[in-house]
Amino acid sequence: MIGFALVGCGRIAQRHADLLGRRLIKGAELIAVCDPKTDRASALGQKHNLPHFADLDAMMAAVGPKVGAVCVLTESGNHARHAIQVAKYNKHVVVEKPMALTLEDADDMIRACDAANIKLFVVKQNRHNVPVQMARRALDQGRFGKIVMGTVRVRWCRTQAYYDLDDWRGTWAMDGGVFANQASHHVDLLEWFLGEPVSVFAKARTALVDIEAEDTGVAVITFKSGAIGVVEATTATRPKDLEGSFSLLGEKGTVEIGGFAVNELKTWQFADQRPEDADAMKTGREQPPNAYGHGHHAYLSHVVEAIDAGRHGLVDGLEGRKSLELISAIYESIETGREVALRFKAREARLGTSRRA
């Protein structure tokens, strides 16, 4: 049984706590939670009948021997600081998306975990969605042939009230905009399927809310294979969420996954029809309870299995860094108005800084 602790008791912590605190993840249990906002820590701790603390050090001093892994669920701009702090206790780190806001912070996290000989897991739960797994198997089997284009769309609704919940939301220093926050999972999917990106051109604006960063943007990505990727991302959909989708077009097949959490298979067409295709549309439809989908259950189960087996996770620090680099390049392109080549060093991108426009 692996004991988990949570650092940060905000919105996403509710999902982790529900799964771990109710022992829905085989081989895992929730030991304690902490947050400097003591009302949040207290509420989550009391909900699951667990000890709660105001900071990580106090928590580890009290229950450290029972803890094998820590979920870092704080503001994105604080992920690196807290992950490195966890590494000093030689506990495995599970960090929510994005793993950090700057590549320098991501590199520091990777080095700290390597030095402590612990595992670093970056949460990309959409990779575990049933229709996404189906599409990935088809890709690995070569059923798509040459990949032509991949597209992701994030058309969600986040009103001013959402951003006003915490003063860090929508800021460059702690959060970023729709590309860094809501669309980071979808950018990861695009890169997972299309491979290594070589350049990106992006445009963005802040359309409907009062925040530092963008709420709406588009990006066109060129991949080493020659395939083109398109990201359409907005939190300015009104009056409610519309979709979180992914589509992949190849010379021999097309797959489209829709729903509001990349959860519903819409199109499954291949030139080489196989017997299993007859049930694909039925198999590839999930009904998630919320925008997080069912993926966190599968992801945390994967974390436990990887720790028990002593192997790397599907998305370790180096894998998580890939999508962060692409997101950073998107922001560089937005600021410069130019196509940005990967690999690059950010010079104008404001993500992870305190500079305002």
PyMOL commands that set and color helices and strands:
alter all, ss='L'
color gray80, all
select helices_A, chain A and resi 11-21+38-47+56-66+76-87+103-116+125-128+130-140+160-163+184-194+275-283+295-309+317-336
alter helices_A, ss='H'
color red, helices_A
select strands_A, chain A and resi 2-7+28-34+52-53+69-72+92-95+120-122+147-155+197-205+216-223+228-234+243-250+253-258+264-270+340-341
alter strands_A, ss='S'
color yellow, strands_A
deselect
rebuild
show_as cartoon
